[in-house]
Amino acid sequence: MAAPFELSDDNVVVIIGTGAGGGVLANELAQKGVSVVALEAGGRYLPEDYVNDEWDSFGQLAWTDTRTTSGDWRVAKDFSNLPAWIVKAVGGTTTHWAGASLRFQPHEWKALTNYGAVDGASLLDWPIDAEEMDPYYTRAEDKLGVTRTNDIPGLPGCNNYKVFEAGAKKLGYKEVHTGRMAINSQERDGRMACQQTGFCFQGCKWGAKWSAAYTDIPAGEATGNLEVREKAHVARILHDDSGKVTGVEYFDEAGDLQMQRARVVCVAGNSFESPRLLLNSHSSMFPDGLANSSGMVGRNYMRHLTGSVYATFEQPVRMWRGTTMAGIVQDEARHDPSRGFVGGYELETLSLGLPFMAAFLDPGAWGREFTTALDSYENMAGMWIVGEDMPQESNRVTLSDAEDAFGLKVANVHYSDHPNDTAMRDHAYKQGAAIYDAVGATRTLPTPPYPSTHNLGTNRMSERPEDGVVNRNGRAHDVPNLYVSDGSQFTTGAAENPTLTIVALAIRQAEHIASEMNQGVL
C-alpha cells in the first residue's frame, strides 16, 4: 500500500470522485507510475457490506445530501431532493449500476451532422468519433468482462427476460438478447460468476458485477501509487495568478478543512457535483466559476429519455429473480426520423422490488388501479426505456440558495423535456406495451420517469471553446492542468447506457495525461 502522500506534494494528480471515470482513471494512472490522490466524499463498502434490501441499501449508498430541482419534469414535483440516484461511496455509482455496457453507434458521435439542427436543442458533434474510440472500447470491454464481447458468453435469461423476448420476437424485433453486461457469466479475474440473485442496484453481494470499488481501486492501491481518501468532501479547486490549478480544498471526516497541492486536477464527481464544484470555485480571475469563460459549465444537462412499462399476466413471472437488467431490444436504437423524432432508444428489462415499485409507479395515484397493480406484483413483468434526450442550454445545473452541512452552495438541477423527448417516449410506451400485449398481458402500465437515471452533460466536450467546457481529451479549454473525467463531459447522450463510454474515455484520458506529464507539458 502507498504511504500517504503529503498535503504539500505538488507532484500528485488529484482526482475528485472514484466512480466509472475517476476510479478507472486513478488505477490507469497508478499503473503507469503516476502518483494519485483520489478524494471520495463517501465511505468504503465492499460486497460483504452491501445490503439486499432496497431501502436500507439506498440509505447506505446514496448521495442524500440536499439538492434542489426546478423545471417541468415529474422528478422535480415528486422527488424534489433526488434528481437522480447517485452513489456516495468509493466506486461511485458503479456500485449501483445495472451493468449494461453498450458502445455508442457511429452516427451518435456526430449528432448535429446526422440529425441536422433541431429547433430548441443545442446539438453538437463530439470532437472524437467511433473509429478513434474503437481500441479504447475494446480495452474497456476487456476490463469490465462484458458478456458477448471477447468470446465471453451471454448471461442466461430469467423469466422477466423470457416474457420480454417472446413478445419482442412476435413483433418482429431481431436485436433481442440478454445484453452486453459487465456481470461475469463465468468466473473471471478472481471474481465468481453471477448467481442470479437479483438486487444488482444494491451492490453485488458476489462481486460478479464489475465495480471500481473492488476492481480498479484496489488494483491501483496495490501499485503504491494511489491513495484514496474517503469521506473527503471537496469544497473548491484553487489556482495561481497564471490561471493554473494548484490544489484542492476539502473537508475531512472530522470536518476540518484540508488543502492538497496538485500538479493536475481531474474532476469526476458526476454531472451534478462536477459543475457545482467548478461554479463554487469562482475567483476574481474566474468570476462565473472555474473553466467557465464560455458560460457553459452546468448547461446541457441530459439524463436520457426514460420511462418504464410494466405488465401483469395470468401466471406468475416473478420478475425480481435473476439480474435486474436481464435483456435488451436494440432495434429501435437507430436514427429513423420517419418515427417522428431524431435519435433512438433501447428497451431493457427492469425489475423493482415492492417498496420502490410503490414509490415510483405513480405517487399520487393511490387508488384502486394502483393497489391492484401491486396486488399482482408476482405476475408482473417490467422494462425500462432509455433513449437519447436532446441537449438544451436551459437544462442546467446552477448553484442553489440552499447550502450543505459545510456551508457550500448545493446544486439546483433544472430540466424540462424537449418535444423530441416527448415524441420518443410516447413511441417507446406504445412499443413496450405492444411487446407485452403480444404475449397476453392482462394489463400494461406505462410509468413516468423516476430518479434512477443516467447523469450526462454539464461540462461538455467541444471543438470550439465557446461551445463547451473541455476539449477532445477532457482538458478544460480555460485551464491547462484541469480535466473533467466523468459523464459530464458528454457532448450528446446517445441511446446507450453510458458507463462503458465513461470507462473508455478514462482509459484514453489516462494515456493522454501520462504522456503530457512525461513530456513536461503538464
C-alpha positions in Angstrom: 0.0 0.0 0.0 1.1 3.5 -0.7 2.4 5.6 2.2 0.1 8.5 2.3 1.1 11.4 0.1 1.9 14.7 1.8 -0.6 17.5 1.6 2.3 19.7 0.3 3.2 17.2 -2.5 2.6 19.2 -5.7 3.6 16.4 -8.0 0.4 14.4 -7.5 -2.7 14.1 -9.8 -5.7 14.8 -7.6 -8.9 13.0 -8.8 -12.2 14.1 -7.3 -14.6 11.1 -7.3 -13.9 7.4 -7.7 -16.7 6.1 -10.0 -16.5 4.8 -13.6 -14.5 7.9 -14.6 -12.4 8.7 -11.5 -11.9 5.2 -10.2 -10.7 3.9 -13.6 -8.6 7.0 -14.3 -6.9 6.6 -10.8 -6.0 3.0 -11.5 -4.8 3.5 -15.1 -2.5 6.4 -14.0 -1.3 4.4 -11.0 -0.4 1.5 -13.2 1.7 4.0 -15.3 3.7 5.1 -12.2 1.8 8.4 -11.7 1.2 9.5 -8.1 -2.5 9.9 -7.5 -4.6 11.1 -4.6 -8.3 10.3 -5.1 -10.8 12.2 -2.9 -14.1 10.5 -2.3 -17.0 12.1 -0.5 -18.4 8.8 0.7 -17.2 5.8 2.7 -15.9 2.4 1.6 -18.3 -0.5 1.3 -17.4 -3.9 -0.2 -19.6 -6.9 -1.2 -19.8 -8.2 2.4 -21.2 -4.8 3.4 -23.9 -4.5 0.8 -27.5 -4.9 2.0 -30.0 -6.8 -0.2 -32.8 -4.6 0.9 -33.8 -1.6 -1.3 -34.5 1.0 1.4 -31.6 0.0 3.6 -29.2 -0.1 0.7 -30.4 3.3 -0.5 -29.6 4.7 2.9 -26.2 3.1 2.9 -25.0 4.1 -0.6 -27.0 7.0 -2.0 -26.0 10.7 -2.1 -28.8 12.0 0.1 -27.3 15.5 0.8 -29.6 18.3 -0.1 -30.1 19.2 -3.8 -32.9 21.3 -5.3 -34.8 21.0 -8.6 -36.8 23.1 -11.0 -38.4 22.7 -14.4 -41.5 20.8 -15.6 -40.1 17.3 -15.2 -42.0 14.9 -13.0 -39.0 14.3 -10.7 -39.0 18.0 -9.6 -42.6 17.5 -8.4 -42.3 14.1 -6.7 -38.7 13.8 -5.7 -37.5 17.4 -5.4 -34.4 16.5 -3.3 -33.5 13.5 -5.5 -32.9 14.5 -9.2 -31.0 11.2 -9.7 -29.9 8.2 -7.6 -26.2 8.8 -7.4 -23.9 6.8 -5.0 -21.8 8.4 -2.4 -19.1 5.8 -1.8 -15.8 4.5 -3.0 -16.5 3.2 -6.5 -19.2 5.8 -7.1 -22.3 4.7 -9.0 -20.5 1.7 -10.4 -21.8 0.1 -7.2 -25.5 0.7 -8.1 -25.5 0.4 -11.9 -27.2 -2.5 -13.6 -24.1 -3.5 -15.7 -25.3 -2.7 -19.3 -22.2 -2.0 -21.4 -23.0 -0.8 -24.9 -20.9 1.1 -27.4 -22.2 4.3 -28.9 -23.2 3.8 -32.6 -21.0 5.7 -35.1 -23.8 8.1 -36.1 -24.3 9.2 -32.4 -20.8 10.8 -32.2 -21.9 13.3 -34.8 -25.5 14.1 -33.8 -25.6 17.6 -35.3 -24.2 16.4 -38.7 -26.6 13.3 -38.8 -29.7 14.7 -37.2 -29.4 18.3 -38.5 -30.2 21.3 -36.4 -33.2 20.5 -34.1 -35.2 23.5 -33.0 -34.7 24.3 -29.3 -31.9 21.8 -29.0 -28.1 22.6 -28.7 -26.9 19.6 -30.7 -23.2 19.4 -31.3 -20.8 16.9 -32.9 -18.3 15.3 -30.5 -14.7 16.2 -31.3 -13.9 12.4 -31.5 -15.6 9.5 -33.3 -16.3 5.8 -33.3 -13.1 4.9 -35.2 -10.9 6.7 -32.7 -12.7 5.2 -29.7 -12.7 1.6 -31.0 -9.4 0.5 -29.4 -10.4 2.1 -26.1 -13.9 0.4 -26.2 -12.1 -2.9 -26.7 -9.9 -2.3 -23.7 -12.9 -1.2 -21.6 -14.9 -4.3 -22.6 -12.0 -6.5 -21.5 -11.6 -4.6 -18.2 -15.3 -5.0 -17.4 -15.6 -8.5 -18.7 -18.5 -7.5 -20.9 -20.6 -10.5 -22.0 -21.0 -11.2 -25.8 -17.6 -9.5 -26.4 -14.1 -11.1 -26.4 -15.7 -14.6 -26.7 -17.4 -14.2 -23.3 -20.8 -15.9 -23.3 -24.0 -14.1 -22.6 -25.9 -14.5 -19.3 -28.8 -16.8 -19.0 -32.3 -15.4 -19.4 -34.6 -15.2 -16.4 -38.5 -15.2 -16.6 -38.7 -11.4 -16.9 -36.4 -11.7 -20.0 -38.3 -14.7 -21.4 -41.6 -12.8 -21.4 -39.9 -9.8 -23.0 -38.1 -11.8 -25.6 -41.2 -13.8 -26.7 -43.2 -10.6 -27.1 -40.4 -8.7 -28.9 -39.9 -11.6 -31.4 -43.7 -11.7 -32.1 -43.4 -8.1 -33.1 -40.6 -8.9 -35.5 -37.7 -7.4 -33.4 -34.4 -9.0 -34.3 -31.8 -7.5 -32.0 -33.0 -9.2 -28.8 -30.7 -10.9 -26.3 -29.6 -11.0 -22.7 -27.4 -7.9 -23.2 -23.8 -6.9 -23.1 -23.3 -6.9 -19.4 -20.4 -6.2 -17.1 -21.5 -9.1 -15.0 -19.5 -12.3 -15.1 -21.2 -15.1 -16.9 -18.3 -17.3 -15.9 -15.6 -16.9 -13.3 -13.1 -14.2 -14.3 -10.4 -12.0 -12.8 -10.8 -13.9 -9.5 -14.5 -13.0 -9.2 -17.2 -15.6 -9.4 -20.0 -15.9 -12.0 -23.4 -14.2 -11.5 -25.6 -16.2 -9.0 -28.8 -14.7 -10.4 -30.0 -13.4 -7.0 -31.1 -10.0 -8.3 -30.6 -6.8 -6.3 -28.0 -5.6 -8.8 -28.8 -2.0 -7.8 -28.0 -2.7 -4.2 -24.3 -3.6 -4.8 -23.4 -7.1 -6.0 -23.0 -9.4 -2.9 -21.0 -11.8 -5.1 -18.7 -9.3 -6.7 -19.7 -10.8 -10.1 -20.7 -7.4 -11.4 -17.8 -5.0 -12.2 -17.5 -2.1 -9.8 -14.5 0.2 -9.5 -14.9 -0.3 -5.7 -13.4 -3.8 -5.7 -11.5 -4.0 -9.1 -9.8 -0.8 -10.2 -9.4 1.0 -6.8 -7.7 -1.9 -5.0 -5.6 -2.7 -8.1 -4.4 1.0 -8.2 -3.7 0.9 -4.4 -1.6 -2.2 -4.8 0.9 -0.3 -7.0 1.7 2.0 -4.1 0.9 5.0 -6.4 -2.7 5.6 -5.4 -4.0 6.9 -2.1 -7.8 7.1 -1.7 -9.1 9.5 1.0 -12.7 8.6 1.8 -15.2 10.9 3.5 -13.3 13.8 1.9 -15.9 16.4 0.8 -14.3 18.7 -1.8 -15.1 22.4 -1.3 -13.2 24.2 -4.1 -10.3 24.0 -6.6 -7.6 26.6 -6.2 -5.4 28.3 -8.9 -2.5 30.6 -9.2 -2.1 34.0 -10.9 -1.4 32.4 -14.2 -4.7 30.5 -14.1 -3.2 27.0 -13.5 -4.8 24.9 -10.8 -2.6 24.4 -7.7 -4.6 22.3 -5.3 -7.9 21.2 -3.9 -9.5 22.2 -0.6 -11.7 19.6 1.1 -13.3 18.8 4.4 -12.0 15.6 6.0 -14.0 13.1 8.0 -13.6 15.3 11.2 -15.0 18.3 9.3 -11.6 20.1 9.2 -10.6 21.9 6.0 -7.5 20.5 4.3 -5.7 21.5 1.2 -4.0 19.0 -1.1 -1.5 20.5 -3.6 -1.7 19.2 -7.1 0.1 19.1 -10.4 -3.1 18.2 -12.2 -6.7 18.1 -11.1 -9.3 15.8 -12.6 -13.0 16.3 -11.7 -15.1 13.2 -11.7 -18.0 13.9 -9.4 -20.8 13.2 -11.9 -23.0 15.7 -13.8 -24.3 17.4 -10.6 -21.2 17.6 -8.4 -18.6 18.4 -11.1 -20.3 21.6 -12.3 -21.3 22.5 -8.8 -17.6 22.3 -7.8 -16.4 24.4 -10.7 -19.1 27.0 -10.0 -18.2 27.1 -6.3 -14.5 27.5 -7.3 -15.2 31.0 -8.7 -12.5 33.7 -8.1 -11.6 37.2 -9.3 -9.9 35.6 -12.4 -12.9 33.2 -12.9 -15.9 35.3 -11.6 -18.5 33.0 -13.1 -16.8 29.7 -12.0 -13.6 27.9 -12.8 -13.2 27.0 -16.5 -16.5 28.9 -17.3 -15.5 31.7 -19.7 -17.9 30.2 -22.2 -20.8 30.2 -19.7 -21.3 26.5 -20.5 -20.5 25.0 -17.1 -23.7 23.3 -15.9 -25.5 23.7 -19.2 -26.9 21.0 -21.5 -27.7 18.6 -18.7 -29.0 15.3 -20.1 -30.5 12.4 -18.2 -31.5 10.1 -21.0 -35.1 9.8 -22.1 -36.5 7.4 -19.5 -39.8 5.8 -18.6 -41.0 2.2 -17.9 -43.6 -0.2 -18.9 -44.9 -2.9 -16.5 -47.5 -5.5 -17.4 -49.5 -8.1 -15.5 -50.1 -11.6 -16.7 -52.4 -14.5 -15.7 -49.5 -16.6 -14.5 -46.6 -15.7 -12.1 -43.5 -14.1 -13.7 -41.5 -13.2 -10.5 -39.5 -10.6 -12.4 -37.2 -9.9 -9.4 -35.5 -13.2 -9.9 -32.2 -13.0 -11.8 -30.3 -10.0 -13.0 -32.1 -6.7 -12.6 -31.4 -5.8 -16.3 -31.8 -9.2 -17.9 -32.1 -8.4 -21.6 -32.4 -5.8 -24.3 -34.2 -4.9 -27.6 -31.9 -2.8 -29.7 -34.0 -2.5 -32.9 -35.4 1.0 -32.0 -31.9 2.4 -31.2 -31.5 3.5 -34.8 -31.8 7.1 -36.3 -35.0 7.0 -38.3 -36.9 10.3 -38.3 -39.9 8.7 -40.0 -41.0 7.7 -36.5 -41.4 11.4 -35.6 -38.2 12.1 -33.7 -34.4 12.1 -34.2 -32.2 9.5 -32.4 -33.3 6.2 -31.0 -33.9 4.3 -27.8 -33.2 0.9 -26.2 -35.8 -1.2 -24.3 -34.2 -3.1 -21.4 -35.8 -5.4 -18.8 -36.1 -4.0 -15.4 -37.5 -5.2 -12.1 -38.1 -3.1 -9.0 -38.8 -4.5 -5.5 -42.1 -3.8 -3.9 -41.1 -0.7 -1.9 -39.6 1.1 -4.9 -42.5 -0.1 -7.0 -44.8 1.6 -4.6 -42.8 4.8 -4.6 -42.2 5.0 -8.3 -45.2 3.5 -10.0 -47.1 6.8 -9.7 -47.2 8.7 -6.5 -50.4 10.5 -6.1 -52.3 7.6 -7.8 -53.2 5.8 -4.5 -56.4 4.4 -5.8 -57.8 1.0 -6.8 -55.8 1.0 -10.1 -52.6 1.4 -8.1 -53.3 -1.1 -5.3 -54.5 -3.8 -7.8 -51.2 -3.4 -9.7 -49.3 -4.0 -6.5 -51.5 -7.0 -5.6 -50.5 -8.7 -8.8 -46.8 -8.0 -8.3 -45.9 -11.7 -8.6 -47.5 -11.8 -12.1 -45.7 -8.6 -13.3 -43.0 -8.2 -15.9 -41.2 -4.9 -16.5 -39.0 -2.9 -18.8 -37.1 0.4 -18.8 -36.9 2.8 -21.8 -33.5 4.5 -22.3 -33.1 6.9 -25.2 -31.2 9.9 -26.5 -32.6 13.1 -25.0 -31.9 16.4 -26.6 -29.2 18.7 -25.0 -30.7 22.1 -24.2 -28.8 25.0 -22.8 -31.7 25.8 -20.5 -31.5 22.3 -18.9 -28.7 23.1 -16.4 -27.1 22.7 -13.0 -26.7 26.0 -11.2 -25.9 26.9 -7.6 -28.9 26.9 -5.4 -29.6 29.3 -2.5 -29.5 26.2 -0.2 -26.3 25.2 1.4 -24.9 21.9 2.6 -23.5 21.0 6.0 -20.2 22.7 5.1 -21.8 26.0 4.1 -21.3 25.3 0.4 -24.0 26.1 -2.2 -25.7 23.0 -3.4 -26.7 22.1 -7.0 -30.0 23.1 -8.4 -31.0 20.8 -11.3 -33.3 22.4 -13.9 -34.8 20.1 -16.5 -37.7 20.2 -19.0 -38.4 17.7 -21.8 -37.8 18.7 -25.4 -40.6 17.9 -27.8 -38.3 15.3 -29.4 -38.0 13.6 -26.0 -41.8 13.5 -25.6 -42.4 12.1 -29.1 -39.7 9.4 -28.5 -41.2 8.4 -25.1 -44.7 8.1 -26.5 -43.4 5.8 -29.3 -41.5 3.7 -26.7 -44.5 3.4 -24.4 -46.5 2.2 -27.4 -43.9 -0.4 -28.5 -43.3 -1.6 -24.9 -47.0 -2.2 -24.3 -47.2 -4.0 -27.7 -44.4 -6.4 -26.7 -46.4 -7.4 -23.6 -49.8 -7.4 -25.4 -48.3 -9.8 -27.9 -47.8 -12.4 -25.2 -51.2 -12.0 -23.5 -50.7 -9.2 -20.9 -53.9 -8.6 -18.9 -52.9 -5.0 -18.4 -50.0 -2.7 -19.2 -48.8 0.2 -17.0 -46.7 2.9 -18.6 -44.9 4.7 -15.8 -43.3 8.2 -15.9 -39.5 8.8 -15.5 -38.2 8.3 -11.9 -34.9 9.3 -10.3 -33.0 6.2 -11.4 -31.4 7.6 -14.5 -28.1 8.5 -16.2 -26.4 11.8 -15.5 -24.8 13.3 -18.6 -23.5 16.6 -19.9 -23.0 19.9 -17.9 -19.2 20.2 -18.8 -19.4 19.1 -22.4 -16.6 18.3 -24.8 -16.4 20.7 -27.8 -14.1 21.6 -30.6 -14.5 25.3 -30.1 -14.0 26.8 -26.6 -17.2 28.9 -26.9 -19.4 25.7 -27.4 -18.4 23.8 -24.3 -16.1 23.4 -21.3 -13.4 20.8 -22.3 -11.6 19.7 -25.4 -11.3 16.3 -27.0 -9.1 15.0 -24.2 -11.4 16.3 -21.4 -9.0 19.1 -20.7 -10.6 22.4 -19.7 -10.5 25.0 -22.6 -9.6 27.7 -20.0 -7.3 25.9 -17.6 -4.2 23.9 -18.9 -4.0 21.4 -16.0 -7.6 20.8 -15.2 -9.6 17.9 -16.6 -13.1 16.6 -16.5 -13.2 12.8 -16.3 -16.8 11.7 -15.9 -20.1 11.6 -17.8 -20.4 15.4 -17.5 -18.0 15.7 -20.5 -20.6 14.1 -22.8 -21.4 16.3 -25.8 -24.6 14.3 -26.5 -26.1 11.4 -24.7 -26.6 8.7 -27.5 -29.2 5.9 -26.8 -26.8 3.6 -24.9 -26.2 3.2 -21.2 -23.1 5.5 -20.6 -20.8 3.6 -18.3 -18.7 1.7 -21.0 -18.1 5.0 -22.7 -17.1 6.8 -19.5 -14.6 3.9 -18.8 -13.2 4.0 -22.4 -12.8 7.8 -22.2 -11.0 7.4 -18.8 -8.5 4.8 -20.3 -7.9 7.2 -23.2 -7.5 10.2 -20.9 -5.0 8.4 -18.6 -2.8 7.7 -21.7 -3.0 11.4 -22.6 -2.3 12.8 -19.1 0.7 10.4 -18.5 2.1 11.3 -21.9 1.8 15.0 -21.2 3.4 14.6 -17.8 6.3 12.6 -19.3 6.9 15.4 -21.9 6.8 18.0 -19.2 3.8 19.7 -20.7 1.7 19.2 -17.6 
